[in-house]
Amino acid sequence: MDRLNGKTAIVTGGANGIGQAVAQVLAEEGAQVLVCDIDSAAGEVTAAGIRAKGGVAVFCRADVSAAEDAVRVAAQAQQWTGRIDILVNNAAYLGNFHGVLDAGEEEWNRCIQVALMGAQRFTQAVLPAMLEQRGGSIVNVASVQAVAGCPTSVAYTATKAALLGFTLSAAYDYGPHNIRVNAVNPGPIQTRISPKPGEPAYEWQRGMTMLGRVGYPREVAWAVLFLASEEASFITGATLAVDGGWAAK
Ligand SMILES: NC(=O)c1ccc[n+]([C@@H]2O[C@H](COP(=O)([O-])OP(=O)(O)OC[C@H]3O[C@@H](n4cnc5c(N)ncnc54)[C@H](O)[C@@H]3O)[C@@H](O)[C@H]2O)c1
């Protein structure tokens, strides 16, 4: 319950699904959490839920596709607690995806601006604090689709693969400053965007895993917690699959 005592964490896309579970789990381990999202109603509920259980959290409306929002969130974290130890780049554009023939500029732009450039903007905004502290942990939420082809989602897939490249490059540059940068690749996780039990897509996803089931947001959050914590002190530039064995099958 105290693996992150005294640490300050920023979680993007923290209002719902995986990001919400990450915010909850980090707070349960003692972190002070800034829940960032464009969904203010759900974000306020998530932060209030953490506080109701004795945790420390605030909601901060932020669109990761806006550079000024990243700067504002980092400043708020500094003002609030005087430090930034953990950044979880979890927000992604999750729309109606297409294959190459049908994927338009809008779909490509939104995928890149949210999942990839959002990680760039928030990482850039928190690095000065982490450099000054001589330490920090950044966890990027990519996807099994970064390493395994899936139907009709070229922009999303390419963006998630690029996020793994971003992870390697940032890990290389800031490793000497004791700033670790890692990624998780979730497989099929039951959130509001996922196919529902019984639907053909759900059965297909379930069948792609070795465990024969979909996962739950907290199962991703526990992996993020590990990478964010001191237990992963010698791990950087790594990608941890949280996919029920999908990519290894
Ligand atoms: N659910 C899965 O099966 C699955 C699988 C692999 C990877 N992922 C990844 O996990 C992450 C979370 O997905 P989820 O399933 O929890 O989805 P979700 O829709 O439940 O949560 C995503 C959150 O991101 C927020 N968001 C979207 N655009 C934003 C922006 N511009 N700025 C700030 N916040 C924004 C949304 O409001 C939402 O709260 C994503 O990066 C997704 O690609 C999910």
The ligand as a Gaussian input file, in Angstrom:
#p B3LYP/6-31G(d) Opt

LIG

0 1
 N       -9.218000      -1.496000     -24.255000
 C       -8.365000      -2.195000     -24.946000
 O       -8.647000      -3.334000     -25.337000
 C       -7.005000      -1.636000     -25.285000
 C       -6.088000      -2.478000     -25.921000
 C       -4.817000      -1.999000     -26.237000
 C       -4.482000      -0.702000     -25.906000
 N       -5.395000       0.105000     -25.312000
 C       -4.966000       1.472000     -25.002000
 O       -5.279000       1.780000     -23.665000
 C       -5.495000       3.185000     -23.555000
 C       -6.818000       3.432000     -22.842000
 O       -7.873000       2.872000     -23.593000
 P       -9.261000       2.458000     -22.915000
 O       -9.651000       1.147000     -23.471000
 O       -9.182000       2.628000     -21.446000
 O      -10.230000       3.562000     -23.554000
 P      -11.264000       4.598000     -22.878000
 O      -11.976000       5.259000     -23.992000
 O      -12.075000       3.912000     -21.837000
 O      -10.302000       5.637000     -22.153000
 C       -9.536000       6.549000     -22.896000
 C       -9.566000       7.887000     -22.173000
 O       -8.760000       8.809000     -22.897000
 C       -9.441000      10.048000     -22.932000
 N       -8.982000      10.854000     -24.058000
 C       -9.238000      10.677000     -25.381000
 N       -8.678000      11.657000     -26.097000
 C       -8.054000      12.472000     -25.213000
 C       -7.286000      13.659000     -25.348000
 N       -7.099000      14.244000     -26.545000
 N       -6.777000      14.235000     -24.232000
 C       -6.986000      13.687000     -23.015000
 N       -7.713000      12.557000     -22.823000
 C       -8.240000      11.961000     -23.912000
 C      -10.912000       9.673000     -23.040000
 O      -11.781000      10.733000     -22.671000
 C      -10.961000       8.484000     -22.078000
 O      -11.235000       8.903000     -20.762000
 C       -5.409000       3.739000     -24.968000
 O       -4.108000       4.239000     -25.205000
 C       -5.666000       2.523000     -25.833000
 O       -5.095000       2.650000     -27.110000
 C       -6.651000      -0.324000     -24.990000

